[in-house]
Structures are given as structure tokens and as C-alpha cells.
Amino acid sequence: MSDLEMSSSDDASVDSSKDNSSQESELQFSYDEETLIIRMFNLVGERWSLIAGRIPGRTAEEIEKYWNTRYSTSQ
């Protein structure tokens, strides 16, 4: 295998690992963020934009996705 072929195959594996890690990091919340989400949910329910307004750098969509994957009771 030439150096060029090895380089391009290495790039492809790096790109796919970046995609996987970015998807996993989307749902990474700190303990404080998680506690605040739970407390706010108990106060205002599924008003994700209100909850997101209390957590800098988080969107309503991120919080809703996190909640649904972590605490959803519909099974």
C-alpha cells in the first residue's frame, strides 16, 4: 500500500470516530445540569425552552432529547 493510500484510509477512520464522539457528547450533561433539569421539569413540565434558558449553552432540543433518552417512561 502506498503512503497516499494509507493516509486516506487513516483519514476515513479519524472522520468516523469524530462523528461517533460528537453524537455521544451531545448527551453529556454534568451532575449540576442534570439536577437542574430534573428540578425544572418537576416545576414546569415539558417546557424545554424554559429549562434551556436556565442552562447556558444548551438548547431546548438537546434537553428534550436528553430527557427522553434518560427518563422517558413510555415503553
CHARMM internal coordinates of N, CA and C (Angstrom, degrees):
IC EDIT
DIST 1 N 1 CA 1.4490
DIST 1 CA 1 C 1.5304
ANGL 1 N 1 CA 1 C 108.22
DIST 1 C 2 N 1.3079
ANGL 1 CA 1 C 2 N 116.56
DIHE 1 N 1 CA 1 C 2 N 134.21
DIST 2 N 2 CA 1.4596
ANGL 1 C 2 N 2 CA 119.32
DIHE 1 CA 1 C 2 N 2 CA -179.06
DIST 2 CA 2 C 1.5210
ANGL 2 N 2 CA 2 C 110.40
DIHE 1 C 2 N 2 CA 2 C -77.36
DIST 2 C 3 N 1.3287
ANGL 2 CA 2 C 3 N 115.69
DIHE 2 N 2 CA 2 C 3 N 165.46
DIST 3 N 3 CA 1.4615
ANGL 2 C 3 N 3 CA 120.36
DIHE 2 CA 2 C 3 N 3 CA 178.75
DIST 3 CA 3 C 1.5242
ANGL 3 N 3 CA 3 C 111.34
DIHE 2 C 3 N 3 CA 3 C -60.35
DIST 3 C 4 N 1.3274
ANGL 3 CA 3 C 4 N 116.85
DIHE 3 N 3 CA 3 C 4 N -36.20
DIST 4 N 4 CA 1.4641
ANGL 3 C 4 N 4 CA 121.21
DIHE 3 CA 3 C 4 N 4 CA -179.18
DIST 4 CA 4 C 1.5344
ANGL 4 N 4 CA 4 C 110.23
DIHE 3 C 4 N 4 CA 4 C -66.10
DIST 4 C 5 N 1.3277
ANGL 4 CA 4 C 5 N 116.67
DIHE 4 N 4 CA 4 C 5 N -43.20
DIST 5 N 5 CA 1.4595
ANGL 4 C 5 N 5 CA 119.96
DIHE 4 CA 4 C 5 N 5 CA 179.33
DIST 5 CA 5 C 1.5218
ANGL 5 N 5 CA 5 C 111.40
DIHE 4 C 5 N 5 CA 5 C -65.16
DIST 5 C 6 N 1.3266
ANGL 5 CA 5 C 6 N 116.79
DIHE 5 N 5 CA 5 C 6 N -41.06
DIST 6 N 6 CA 1.4613
ANGL 5 C 6 N 6 CA 120.15
DIHE 5 CA 5 C 6 N 6 CA 178.70
DIST 6 CA 6 C 1.5187
ANGL 6 N 6 CA 6 C 110.80
DIHE 5 C 6 N 6 CA 6 C -64.25
DIST 6 C 7 N 1.3206
ANGL 6 CA 6 C 7 N 115.86
DIHE 6 N 6 CA 6 C 7 N -40.01
DIST 7 N 7 CA 1.4580
ANGL 6 C 7 N 7 CA 120.40
DIHE 6 CA 6 C 7 N 7 CA -178.95
DIST 7 CA 7 C 1.5280
ANGL 7 N 7 CA 7 C 110.92
DIHE 6 C 7 N 7 CA 7 C -63.16
DIST 7 C 8 N 1.3345
ANGL 7 CA 7 C 8 N 117.43
DIHE 7 N 7 CA 7 C 8 N -44.13
DIST 8 N 8 CA 1.4599
ANGL 7 C 8 N 8 CA 119.60
DIHE 7 CA 7 C 8 N 8 CA -177.65
DIST 8 CA 8 C 1.5266
ANGL 8 N 8 CA 8 C 111.01
DIHE 7 C 8 N 8 CA 8 C -69.39
DIST 8 C 9 N 1.3326
ANGL 8 CA 8 C 9 N 118.56
DIHE 8 N 8 CA 8 C 9 N -35.21
DIST 9 N 9 CA 1.4608
ANGL 8 C 9 N 9 CA 119.84
DIHE 8 CA 8 C 9 N 9 CA 178.43
DIST 9 CA 9 C 1.5290
ANGL 9 N 9 CA 9 C 110.65
DIHE 8 C 9 N 9 CA 9 C -69.86
DIST 9 C 10 N 1.3263
ANGL 9 CA 9 C 10 N 117.14
DIHE 9 N 9 CA 9 C 10 N -35.54
DIST 10 N 10 CA 1.4565
ANGL 9 C 10 N 10 CA 120.44
DIHE 9 CA 9 C 10 N 10 CA 176.16
DIST 10 CA 10 C 1.5193
ANGL 10 N 10 CA 10 C 110.94
DIHE 9 C 10 N 10 CA 10 C -64.71
DIST 10 C 11 N 1.3295
ANGL 10 CA 10 C 11 N 116.88
DIHE 10 N 10 CA 10 C 11 N -40.65
DIST 11 N 11 CA 1.4617
ANGL 10 C 11 N 11 CA 121.25
DIHE 10 CA 10 C 11 N 11 CA 179.30
DIST 11 CA 11 C 1.5272
ANGL 11 N 11 CA 11 C 110.54
DIHE 10 C 11 N 11 CA 11 C -61.46
DIST 11 C 12 N 1.3172
ANGL 11 CA 11 C 12 N 117.05
DIHE 11 N 11 CA 11 C 12 N -40.02
DIST 12 N 12 CA 1.4628
ANGL 11 C 12 N 12 CA 120.44
DIHE 11 CA 11 C 12 N 12 CA -178.99
DIST 12 CA 12 C 1.5236
ANGL 12 N 12 CA 12 C 110.64
DIHE 11 C 12 N 12 CA 12 C -64.58
DIST 12 C 13 N 1.3316
ANGL 12 CA 12 C 13 N 117.67
DIHE 12 N 12 CA 12 C 13 N -40.73
DIST 13 N 13 CA 1.4587
ANGL 12 C 13 N 13 CA 119.50
DIHE 12 CA 12 C 13 N 13 CA 179.96
DIST 13 CA 13 C 1.5159
ANGL 13 N 13 CA 13 C 111.21
DIHE 12 C 13 N 13 CA 13 C -69.23
DIST 13 C 14 N 1.3273
ANGL 13 CA 13 C 14 N 117.48
DIHE 13 N 13 CA 13 C 14 N -34.19
DIST 14 N 14 CA 1.4604
ANGL 13 C 14 N 14 CA 120.98
DIHE 13 CA 13 C 14 N 14 CA 177.71
DIST 14 CA 14 C 1.5140
ANGL 14 N 14 CA 14 C 109.75
DIHE 13 C 14 N 14 CA 14 C -67.07
DIST 14 C 15 N 1.3386
ANGL 14 CA 14 C 15 N 117.52
DIHE 14 N 14 CA 14 C 15 N -42.91
DIST 15 N 15 CA 1.4589
ANGL 14 C 15 N 15 CA 121.08
DIHE 14 CA 14 C 15 N 15 CA 179.85
DIST 15 CA 15 C 1.5183
ANGL 15 N 15 CA 15 C 111.70
DIHE 14 C 15 N 15 CA 15 C -61.89
DIST 15 C 16 N 1.3345
ANGL 15 CA 15 C 16 N 117.86
DIHE 15 N 15 CA 15 C 16 N -42.85
DIST 16 N 16 CA 1.4555
ANGL 15 C 16 N 16 CA 119.56
DIHE 15 CA 15 C 16 N 16 CA -178.94
DIST 16 CA 16 C 1.5253
ANGL 16 N 16 CA 16 C 111.43
DIHE 15 C 16 N 16 CA 16 C -68.05
DIST 16 C 17 N 1.3188
ANGL 16 CA 16 C 17 N 117.79
DIHE 16 N 16 CA 16 C 17 N -33.95
DIST 17 N 17 CA 1.4591
ANGL 16 C 17 N 17 CA 119.49
DIHE 16 CA 16 C 17 N 17 CA 178.22
DIST 17 CA 17 C 1.5207
ANGL 17 N 17 CA 17 C 110.63
DIHE 16 C 17 N 17 CA 17 C -71.12
DIST 17 C 18 N 1.3212
ANGL 17 CA 17 C 18 N 117.91
DIHE 17 N 17 CA 17 C 18 N -32.37
DIST 18 N 18 CA 1.4646
ANGL 17 C 18 N 18 CA 120.81
DIHE 17 CA 17 C 18 N 18 CA 176.03
DIST 18 CA 18 C 1.5202
ANGL 18 N 18 CA 18 C 110.04
DIHE 17 C 18 N 18 CA 18 C -64.74
DIST 18 C 19 N 1.3441
ANGL 18 CA 18 C 19 N 117.07
DIHE 18 N 18 CA 18 C 19 N -41.26
DIST 19 N 19 CA 1.4568
ANGL 18 C 19 N 19 CA 120.95
DIHE 18 CA 18 C 19 N 19 CA 179.26
DIST 19 CA 19 C 1.5214
ANGL 19 N 19 CA 19 C 111.03
DIHE 18 C 19 N 19 CA 19 C -61.98
DIST 19 C 20 N 1.3199
ANGL 19 CA 19 C 20 N 117.56
DIHE 19 N 19 CA 19 C 20 N -44.24
DIST 20 N 20 CA 1.4550
ANGL 19 C 20 N 20 CA 121.26
DIHE 19 CA 19 C 20 N 20 CA -179.39
DIST 20 CA 20 C 1.5186
ANGL 20 N 20 CA 20 C 111.63
DIHE 19 C 20 N 20 CA 20 C -65.04
DIST 20 C 21 N 1.3208
ANGL 20 CA 20 C 21 N 116.88
DIHE 20 N 20 CA 20 C 21 N -43.02
DIST 21 N 21 CA 1.4592
ANGL 20 C 21 N 21 CA 119.20
DIHE 20 CA 20 C 21 N 21 CA -177.52
DIST 21 CA 21 C 1.5180
ANGL 21 N 21 CA 21 C 111.13
DIHE 20 C 21 N 21 CA 21 C -70.25
DIST 21 C 22 N 1.3289
ANGL 21 CA 21 C 22 N 118.84
DIHE 21 N 21 CA 21 C 22 N -32.68
DIST 22 N 22 CA 1.4631
ANGL 21 C 22 N 22 CA 120.28
DIHE 21 CA 21 C 22 N 22 CA 179.11
DIST 22 CA 22 C 1.5233
ANGL 22 N 22 CA 22 C 110.21
DIHE 21 C 22 N 22 CA 22 C -69.93
DIST 22 C 23 N 1.3302
ANGL 22 CA 22 C 23 N 118.10
DIHE 22 N 22 CA 22 C 23 N -35.15
DIST 23 N 23 CA 1.4600
ANGL 22 C 23 N 23 CA 120.46
DIHE 22 CA 22 C 23 N 23 CA 177.92
DIST 23 CA 23 C 1.5269
ANGL 23 N 23 CA 23 C 110.37
DIHE 22 C 23 N 23 CA 23 C -67.64
DIST 23 C 24 N 1.3262
ANGL 23 CA 23 C 24 N 117.38
DIHE 23 N 23 CA 23 C 24 N -40.57
DIST 24 N 24 CA 1.4572
ANGL 23 C 24 N 24 CA 120.78
DIHE 23 CA 23 C 24 N 24 CA -179.80
DIST 24 CA 24 C 1.5172
ANGL 24 N 24 CA 24 C 111.14
DIHE 23 C 24 N 24 CA 24 C -69.27
DIST 24 C 25 N 1.3309
ANGL 24 CA 24 C 25 N 116.58
DIHE 24 N 24 CA 24 C 25 N -37.43
DIST 25 N 25 CA 1.4610
ANGL 24 C 25 N 25 CA 119.47
DIHE 24 CA 24 C 25 N 25 CA -176.68
DIST 25 CA 25 C 1.5148
ANGL 25 N 25 CA 25 C 112.21
DIHE 24 C 25 N 25 CA 25 C -71.44
DIST 25 C 26 N 1.3303
ANGL 25 CA 25 C 26 N 117.83
DIHE 25 N 25 CA 25 C 26 N -19.52
DIST 26 N 26 CA 1.4595
ANGL 25 C 26 N 26 CA 120.42
DIHE 25 CA 25 C 26 N 26 CA 178.68
DIST 26 CA 26 C 1.5262
ANGL 26 N 26 CA 26 C 111.18
DIHE 25 C 26 N 26 CA 26 C -59.47
DIST 26 C 27 N 1.3014
ANGL 26 CA 26 C 27 N 116.70
DIHE 26 N 26 CA 26 C 27 N -34.83
DIST 27 N 27 CA 1.4566
ANGL 26 C 27 N 27 CA 120.34
DIHE 26 CA 26 C 27 N 27 CA -175.31
DIST 27 CA 27 C 1.5200
ANGL 27 N 27 CA 27 C 112.79
DIHE 26 C 27 N 27 CA 27 C -101.09
DIST 27 C 28 N 1.3032
ANGL 27 CA 27 C 28 N 117.46
DIHE 27 N 27 CA 27 C 28 N 16.34
DIST 28 N 28 CA 1.4541
ANGL 27 C 28 N 28 CA 121.05
DIHE 27 CA 27 C 28 N 28 CA 177.94
DIST 28 CA 28 C 1.5283
ANGL 28 N 28 CA 28 C 108.99
DIHE 27 C 28 N 28 CA 28 C -87.68
DIST 28 C 29 N 1.3054
ANGL 28 CA 28 C 29 N 115.56
DIHE 28 N 28 CA 28 C 29 N 112.99
DIST 29 N 29 CA 1.4515
ANGL 28 C 29 N 29 CA 121.85
DIHE 28 CA 28 C 29 N 29 CA 178.62
DIST 29 CA 29 C 1.5204
ANGL 29 N 29 CA 29 C 108.34
DIHE 28 C 29 N 29 CA 29 C -120.85
DIST 29 C 30 N 1.3125
ANGL 29 CA 29 C 30 N 116.12
DIHE 29 N 29 CA 29 C 30 N 144.71
DIST 30 N 30 CA 1.4614
ANGL 29 C 30 N 30 CA 119.80
DIHE 29 CA 29 C 30 N 30 CA 178.12
DIST 30 CA 30 C 1.5233
ANGL 30 N 30 CA 30 C 109.25
DIHE 29 C 30 N 30 CA 30 C -73.74
DIST 30 C 31 N 1.3110
ANGL 30 CA 30 C 31 N 115.83
DIHE 30 N 30 CA 30 C 31 N 166.50
DIST 31 N 31 CA 1.4608
ANGL 30 C 31 N 31 CA 121.11
DIHE 30 CA 30 C 31 N 31 CA 177.62
DIST 31 CA 31 C 1.5278
ANGL 31 N 31 CA 31 C 110.56
DIHE 30 C 31 N 31 CA 31 C -58.78
DIST 31 C 32 N 1.3344
ANGL 31 CA 31 C 32 N 116.88
DIHE 31 N 31 CA 31 C 32 N -42.72
DIST 32 N 32 CA 1.4644
ANGL 31 C 32 N 32 CA 120.86
DIHE 31 CA 31 C 32 N 32 CA -179.94
DIST 32 CA 32 C 1.5269
ANGL 32 N 32 CA 32 C 111.54
DIHE 31 C 32 N 32 CA 32 C -64.45
DIST 32 C 33 N 1.3392
ANGL 32 CA 32 C 33 N 116.59
DIHE 32 N 32 CA 32 C 33 N -41.10
DIST 33 N 33 CA 1.4647
ANGL 32 C 33 N 33 CA 119.92
DIHE 32 CA 32 C 33 N 33 CA 177.99
DIST 33 CA 33 C 1.5213
ANGL 33 N 33 CA 33 C 110.55
DIHE 32 C 33 N 33 CA 33 C -63.90
DIST 33 C 34 N 1.3164
ANGL 33 CA 33 C 34 N 116.42
DIHE 33 N 33 CA 33 C 34 N -44.42
DIST 34 N 34 CA 1.4569
ANGL 33 C 34 N 34 CA 120.84
DIHE 33 CA 33 C 34 N 34 CA -179.60
DIST 34 CA 34 C 1.5251
ANGL 34 N 34 CA 34 C 110.69
DIHE 33 C 34 N 34 CA 34 C -61.75
DIST 34 C 35 N 1.3164
ANGL 34 CA 34 C 35 N 117.26
DIHE 34 N 34 CA 34 C 35 N -44.22
DIST 35 N 35 CA 1.4630
ANGL 34 C 35 N 35 CA 121.69
DIHE 34 CA 34 C 35 N 35 CA 178.70
DIST 35 CA 35 C 1.5238
ANGL 35 N 35 CA 35 C 110.73
DIHE 34 C 35 N 35 CA 35 C -61.40
DIST 35 C 36 N 1.3229
ANGL 35 CA 35 C 36 N 116.54
DIHE 35 N 35 CA 35 C 36 N -43.23
DIST 36 N 36 CA 1.4588
ANGL 35 C 36 N 36 CA 120.48
DIHE 35 CA 35 C 36 N 36 CA 179.28
DIST 36 CA 36 C 1.5223
ANGL 36 N 36 CA 36 C 111.22
DIHE 35 C 36 N 36 CA 36 C -65.39
DIST 36 C 37 N 1.3146
ANGL 36 CA 36 C 37 N 117.73
DIHE 36 N 36 CA 36 C 37 N -40.45
DIST 37 N 37 CA 1.4639
ANGL 36 C 37 N 37 CA 121.03
DIHE 36 CA 36 C 37 N 37 CA 178.08
DIST 37 CA 37 C 1.5231
ANGL 37 N 37 CA 37 C 110.18
DIHE 36 C 37 N 37 CA 37 C -60.44
DIST 37 C 38 N 1.3151
ANGL 37 CA 37 C 38 N 116.91
DIHE 37 N 37 CA 37 C 38 N -45.77
DIST 38 N 38 CA 1.4749
ANGL 37 C 38 N 38 CA 120.83
DIHE 37 CA 37 C 38 N 38 CA -179.94
DIST 38 CA 38 C 1.5217
ANGL 38 N 38 CA 38 C 110.61
DIHE 37 C 38 N 38 CA 38 C -62.11
DIST 38 C 39 N 1.3269
ANGL 38 CA 38 C 39 N 116.46
DIHE 38 N 38 CA 38 C 39 N -46.83
DIST 39 N 39 CA 1.4711
ANGL 38 C 39 N 39 CA 120.28
DIHE 38 CA 38 C 39 N 39 CA -179.14
DIST 39 CA 39 C 1.5236
ANGL 39 N 39 CA 39 C 111.18
DIHE 38 C 39 N 39 CA 39 C -63.10
DIST 39 C 40 N 1.3310
ANGL 39 CA 39 C 40 N 116.30
DIHE 39 N 39 CA 39 C 40 N -44.70
DIST 40 N 40 CA 1.4643
ANGL 39 C 40 N 40 CA 120.07
DIHE 39 CA 39 C 40 N 40 CA 179.90
DIST 40 CA 40 C 1.5271
ANGL 40 N 40 CA 40 C 111.06
DIHE 39 C 40 N 40 CA 40 C -66.50
DIST 40 C 41 N 1.3221
ANGL 40 CA 40 C 41 N 117.35
DIHE 40 N 40 CA 40 C 41 N -38.21
DIST 41 N 41 CA 1.4638
ANGL 40 C 41 N 41 CA 120.04
DIHE 40 CA 40 C 41 N 41 CA 178.69
DIST 41 CA 41 C 1.5160
ANGL 41 N 41 CA 41 C 110.08
DIHE 40 C 41 N 41 CA 41 C -61.64
DIST 41 C 42 N 1.3287
ANGL 41 CA 41 C 42 N 116.67
DIHE 41 N 41 CA 41 C 42 N -40.52
DIST 42 N 42 CA 1.4627
ANGL 41 C 42 N 42 CA 120.27
DIHE 41 CA 41 C 42 N 42 CA 178.56
DIST 42 CA 42 C 1.5312
ANGL 42 N 42 CA 42 C 111.74
DIHE 41 C 42 N 42 CA 42 C -65.05
DIST 42 C 43 N 1.3161
ANGL 42 CA 42 C 43 N 116.97
DIHE 42 N 42 CA 42 C 43 N -28.74
DIST 43 N 43 CA 1.4702
ANGL 42 C 43 N 43 CA 121.10
DIHE 42 CA 42 C 43 N 43 CA 179.59
DIST 43 CA 43 C 1.5213
ANGL 43 N 43 CA 43 C 113.32
DIHE 42 C 43 N 43 CA 43 C -84.22
DIST 43 C 44 N 1.3372
ANGL 43 CA 43 C 44 N 117.21
DIHE 43 N 43 CA 43 C 44 N -46.03
DIST 44 N 44 CA 1.4699
ANGL 43 C 44 N 44 CA 120.17
DIHE 43 CA 43 C 44 N 44 CA -170.42
DIST 44 CA 44 C 1.5247
ANGL 44 N 44 CA 44 C 113.78
DIHE 43 C 44 N 44 CA 44 C -117.02
DIST 44 C 45 N 1.3179
ANGL 44 CA 44 C 45 N 117.91
DIHE 44 N 44 CA 44 C 45 N -3.80
DIST 45 N 45 CA 1.4630
ANGL 44 C 45 N 45 CA 120.39
DIHE 44 CA 44 C 45 N 45 CA 179.50
DIST 45 CA 45 C 1.5157
ANGL 45 N 45 CA 45 C 111.87
DIHE 44 C 45 N 45 CA 45 C 74.20
DIST 45 C 46 N 1.3088
ANGL 45 CA 45 C 46 N 115.92
DIHE 45 N 45 CA 45 C 46 N -144.50
DIST 46 N 46 CA 1.4644
ANGL 45 C 46 N 46 CA 121.86
DIHE 45 CA 45 C 46 N 46 CA -174.25
DIST 46 CA 46 C 1.5223
ANGL 46 N 46 CA 46 C 112.67
DIHE 45 C 46 N 46 CA 46 C -84.90
DIST 46 C 47 N 1.2869
ANGL 46 CA 46 C 47 N 117.79
DIHE 46 N 46 CA 46 C 47 N 39.97
DIST 47 N 47 CA 1.4672
ANGL 46 C 47 N 47 CA 122.04
DIHE 46 CA 46 C 47 N 47 CA 176.67
DIST 47 CA 47 C 1.5248
ANGL 47 N 47 CA 47 C 107.36
DIHE 46 C 47 N 47 CA 47 C -94.26
DIST 47 C 48 N 1.3379
ANGL 47 CA 47 C 48 N 114.17
DIHE 47 N 47 CA 47 C 48 N 75.71
DIST 48 N 48 CA 1.4589
ANGL 47 C 48 N 48 CA 122.69
DIHE 47 CA 47 C 48 N 48 CA -170.43
DIST 48 CA 48 C 1.5216
ANGL 48 N 48 CA 48 C 112.34
DIHE 47 C 48 N 48 CA 48 C -59.93
DIST 48 C 49 N 1.3269
ANGL 48 CA 48 C 49 N 118.07
DIHE 48 N 48 CA 48 C 49 N -34.93
DIST 49 N 49 CA 1.4645
ANGL 48 C 49 N 49 CA 119.49
DIHE 48 CA 48 C 49 N 49 CA -179.13
DIST 49 CA 49 C 1.5255
ANGL 49 N 49 CA 49 C 111.33
DIHE 48 C 49 N 49 CA 49 C -67.38
DIST 49 C 50 N 1.3293
ANGL 49 CA 49 C 50 N 117.56
DIHE 49 N 49 CA 49 C 50 N -35.10
DIST 50 N 50 CA 1.4621
ANGL 49 C 50 N 50 CA 120.32
DIHE 49 CA 49 C 50 N 50 CA 175.83
DIST 50 CA 50 C 1.5222
ANGL 50 N 50 CA 50 C 110.78
DIHE 49 C 50 N 50 CA 50 C -66.01
DIST 50 C 51 N 1.3214
ANGL 50 CA 50 C 51 N 116.18
DIHE 50 N 50 CA 50 C 51 N -42.21
DIST 51 N 51 CA 1.4649
ANGL 50 C 51 N 51 CA 120.38
DIHE 50 CA 50 C 51 N 51 CA 179.12
DIST 51 CA 51 C 1.5288
ANGL 51 N 51 CA 51 C 109.95
DIHE 50 C 51 N 51 CA 51 C -65.24
DIST 51 C 52 N 1.3348
ANGL 51 CA 51 C 52 N 117.01
DIHE 51 N 51 CA 51 C 52 N -43.83
DIST 52 N 52 CA 1.4604
ANGL 51 C 52 N 52 CA 121.13
DIHE 51 CA 51 C 52 N 52 CA -179.59
DIST 52 CA 52 C 1.5259
ANGL 52 N 52 CA 52 C 111.50
DIHE 51 C 52 N 52 CA 52 C -63.10
DIST 52 C 53 N 1.3134
ANGL 52 CA 52 C 53 N 116.89
DIHE 52 N 52 CA 52 C 53 N -30.50
DIST 53 N 53 CA 1.4543
ANGL 52 C 53 N 53 CA 120.32
DIHE 52 CA 52 C 53 N 53 CA 178.66
DIST 53 CA 53 C 1.5163
ANGL 53 N 53 CA 53 C 113.26
DIHE 52 C 53 N 53 CA 53 C -65.16
DIST 53 C 54 N 1.3132
ANGL 53 CA 53 C 54 N 117.23
DIHE 53 N 53 CA 53 C 54 N -19.70
DIST 54 N 54 CA 1.4658
ANGL 53 C 54 N 54 CA 122.13
DIHE 53 CA 53 C 54 N 54 CA 179.00
DIST 54 CA 54 C 1.5216
ANGL 54 N 54 CA 54 C 113.24
DIHE 53 C 54 N 54 CA 54 C -92.15
DIST 54 C 55 N 1.3396
ANGL 54 CA 54 C 55 N 116.82
DIHE 54 N 54 CA 54 C 55 N -8.47
DIST 55 N 55 CA 1.4635
ANGL 54 C 55 N 55 CA 120.99
DIHE 54 CA 54 C 55 N 55 CA -177.26
DIST 55 CA 55 C 1.5282
ANGL 55 N 55 CA 55 C 108.49
DIHE 54 C 55 N 55 CA 55 C -122.23
DIST 55 C 56 N 1.3207
ANGL 55 CA 55 C 56 N 117.14
DIHE 55 N 55 CA 55 C 56 N 102.32
DIST 56 N 56 CA 1.4674
ANGL 55 C 56 N 56 CA 120.69
DIHE 55 CA 55 C 56 N 56 CA -178.09
DIST 56 CA 56 C 1.5272
ANGL 56 N 56 CA 56 C 112.12
DIHE 55 C 56 N 56 CA 56 C -57.45
DIST 56 C 57 N 1.3255
ANGL 56 CA 56 C 57 N 115.96
DIHE 56 N 56 CA 56 C 57 N 135.43
DIST 57 N 57 CA 1.4568
ANGL 56 C 57 N 57 CA 121.28
DIHE 56 CA 56 C 57 N 57 CA 176.24
DIST 57 CA 57 C 1.5136
ANGL 57 N 57 CA 57 C 114.71
DIHE 56 C 57 N 57 CA 57 C 83.91
DIST 57 C 58 N 1.3145
ANGL 57 CA 57 C 58 N 118.00
DIHE 57 N 57 CA 57 C 58 N 2.89
DIST 58 N 58 CA 1.4687
ANGL 57 C 58 N 58 CA 120.97
DIHE 57 CA 57 C 58 N 58 CA 179.50
DIST 58 CA 58 C 1.5194
ANGL 58 N 58 CA 58 C 109.70
DIHE 57 C 58 N 58 CA 58 C -112.90
DIST 58 C 59 N 1.3303
ANGL 58 CA 58 C 59 N 114.95
DIHE 58 N 58 CA 58 C 59 N 143.01
DIST 59 N 59 CA 1.4581
ANGL 58 C 59 N 59 CA 119.96
DIHE 58 CA 58 C 59 N 59 CA 177.09
DIST 59 CA 59 C 1.5211
ANGL 59 N 59 CA 59 C 109.80
DIHE 58 C 59 N 59 CA 59 C -100.54
DIST 59 C 60 N 1.3155
ANGL 59 CA 59 C 60 N 115.02
DIHE 59 N 59 CA 59 C 60 N 161.55
DIST 60 N 60 CA 1.4605
ANGL 59 C 60 N 60 CA 120.48
DIHE 59 CA 59 C 60 N 60 CA 177.90
DIST 60 CA 60 C 1.5299
ANGL 60 N 60 CA 60 C 110.39
DIHE 59 C 60 N 60 CA 60 C -60.51
DIST 60 C 61 N 1.3331
ANGL 60 CA 60 C 61 N 116.47
DIHE 60 N 60 CA 60 C 61 N -37.50
DIST 61 N 61 CA 1.4615
ANGL 60 C 61 N 61 CA 120.55
DIHE 60 CA 60 C 61 N 61 CA -179.24
DIST 61 CA 61 C 1.5238
ANGL 61 N 61 CA 61 C 111.47
DIHE 60 C 61 N 61 CA 61 C -65.39
DIST 61 C 62 N 1.3370
ANGL 61 CA 61 C 62 N 117.10
DIHE 61 N 61 CA 61 C 62 N -41.04
DIST 62 N 62 CA 1.4692
ANGL 61 C 62 N 62 CA 120.75
DIHE 61 CA 61 C 62 N 62 CA 178.23
DIST 62 CA 62 C 1.5286
ANGL 62 N 62 CA 62 C 110.75
DIHE 61 C 62 N 62 CA 62 C -61.77
DIST 62 C 63 N 1.3103
ANGL 62 CA 62 C 63 N 115.85
DIHE 62 N 62 CA 62 C 63 N -44.23
DIST 63 N 63 CA 1.4601
ANGL 62 C 63 N 63 CA 120.47
DIHE 62 CA 62 C 63 N 63 CA -177.58
DIST 63 CA 63 C 1.5166
ANGL 63 N 63 CA 63 C 110.88
DIHE 62 C 63 N 63 CA 63 C -68.02
DIST 63 C 64 N 1.3242
ANGL 63 CA 63 C 64 N 117.05
DIHE 63 N 63 CA 63 C 64 N -42.20
DIST 64 N 64 CA 1.4622
ANGL 63 C 64 N 64 CA 119.69
DIHE 63 CA 63 C 64 N 64 CA 178.49
DIST 64 CA 64 C 1.5250
ANGL 64 N 64 CA 64 C 111.00
DIHE 63 C 64 N 64 CA 64 C -63.38
DIST 64 C 65 N 1.3360
ANGL 64 CA 64 C 65 N 116.51
DIHE 64 N 64 CA 64 C 65 N -43.18
DIST 65 N 65 CA 1.4691
ANGL 64 C 65 N 65 CA 120.18
DIHE 64 CA 64 C 65 N 65 CA 178.84
DIST 65 CA 65 C 1.5268
ANGL 65 N 65 CA 65 C 110.41
DIHE 64 C 65 N 65 CA 65 C -62.65
DIST 65 C 66 N 1.3173
ANGL 65 CA 65 C 66 N 116.27
DIHE 65 N 65 CA 65 C 66 N -43.93
DIST 66 N 66 CA 1.4645
ANGL 65 C 66 N 66 CA 120.93
DIHE 65 CA 65 C 66 N 66 CA 178.38
DIST 66 CA 66 C 1.5231
ANGL 66 N 66 CA 66 C 110.06
DIHE 65 C 66 N 66 CA 66 C -59.96
DIST 66 C 67 N 1.3158
ANGL 66 CA 66 C 67 N 116.83
DIHE 66 N 66 CA 66 C 67 N -48.29
DIST 67 N 67 CA 1.4624
ANGL 66 C 67 N 67 CA 121.40
DIHE 66 CA 66 C 67 N 67 CA -178.56
DIST 67 CA 67 C 1.5237
ANGL 67 N 67 CA 67 C 110.65
DIHE 66 C 67 N 67 CA 67 C -60.03
DIST 67 C 68 N 1.3254
ANGL 67 CA 67 C 68 N 116.30
DIHE 67 N 67 CA 67 C 68 N -47.51
DIST 68 N 68 CA 1.4610
ANGL 67 C 68 N 68 CA 120.19
DIHE 67 CA 67 C 68 N 68 CA -176.73
DIST 68 CA 68 C 1.5178
ANGL 68 N 68 CA 68 C 112.70
DIHE 67 C 68 N 68 CA 68 C -66.19
DIST 68 C 69 N 1.3302
ANGL 68 CA 68 C 69 N 117.61
DIHE 68 N 68 CA 68 C 69 N -33.21
DIST 69 N 69 CA 1.4660
ANGL 68 C 69 N 69 CA 118.73
DIHE 68 CA 68 C 69 N 69 CA 178.62
DIST 69 CA 69 C 1.5270
ANGL 69 N 69 CA 69 C 111.45
DIHE 68 C 69 N 69 CA 69 C -80.17
DIST 69 C 70 N 1.3119
ANGL 69 CA 69 C 70 N 117.20
DIHE 69 N 69 CA 69 C 70 N -26.66
DIST 70 N 70 CA 1.4635
ANGL 69 C 70 N 70 CA 120.67
DIHE 69 CA 69 C 70 N 70 CA -174.75
DIST 70 CA 70 C 1.5200
ANGL 70 N 70 CA 70 C 113.40
DIHE 69 C 70 N 70 CA 70 C -96.64
DIST 70 C 71 N 1.3358
ANGL 70 CA 70 C 71 N 117.05
DIHE 70 N 70 CA 70 C 71 N -40.92
DIST 71 N 71 CA 1.4619
ANGL 70 C 71 N 71 CA 120.53
DIHE 70 CA 70 C 71 N 71 CA -169.98
DIST 71 CA 71 C 1.5215
ANGL 71 N 71 CA 71 C 115.38
DIHE 70 C 71 N 71 CA 71 C -122.79
DIST 71 C 72 N 1.3122
ANGL 71 CA 71 C 72 N 118.01
DIHE 71 N 71 CA 71 C 72 N 3.71
DIST 72 N 72 CA 1.4553
ANGL 71 C 72 N 72 CA 120.44
DIHE 71 CA 71 C 72 N 72 CA -178.01
DIST 72 CA 72 C 1.5258
ANGL 72 N 72 CA 72 C 109.94
DIHE 71 C 72 N 72 CA 72 C -62.73
DIST 72 C 73 N 1.3255
ANGL 72 CA 72 C 73 N 116.28
DIHE 72 N 72 CA 72 C 73 N 133.10
DIST 73 N 73 CA 1.4619
ANGL 72 C 73 N 73 CA 121.32
DIHE 72 CA 72 C 73 N 73 CA -178.75
DIST 73 CA 73 C 1.5181
ANGL 73 N 73 CA 73 C 113.07
DIHE 72 C 73 N 73 CA 73 C -100.40
DIST 73 C 74 N 1.3289
ANGL 73 CA 73 C 74 N 117.11
DIHE 73 N 73 CA 73 C 74 N -2.70
DIST 74 N 74 CA 1.4638
ANGL 73 C 74 N 74 CA 119.96
DIHE 73 CA 73 C 74 N 74 CA -179.76
DIST 74 CA 74 C 1.5261
ANGL 74 N 74 CA 74 C 109.89
DIHE 73 C 74 N 74 CA 74 C -82.20
DIST 74 C 75 N 1.3347
ANGL 74 CA 74 C 75 N 114.97
DIHE 74 N 74 CA 74 C 75 N 106.33
DIST 75 N 75 CA 1.4689
ANGL 74 C 75 N 75 CA 119.46
DIHE 74 CA 74 C 75 N 75 CA -179.58
DIST 75 CA 75 C 1.4921
ANGL 75 N 75 CA 75 C 110.23
DIHE 74 C 75 N 75 CA 75 C -132.60
END
COOR INIT
IC SEED 1 N 1 CA 1 C
IC BUILD
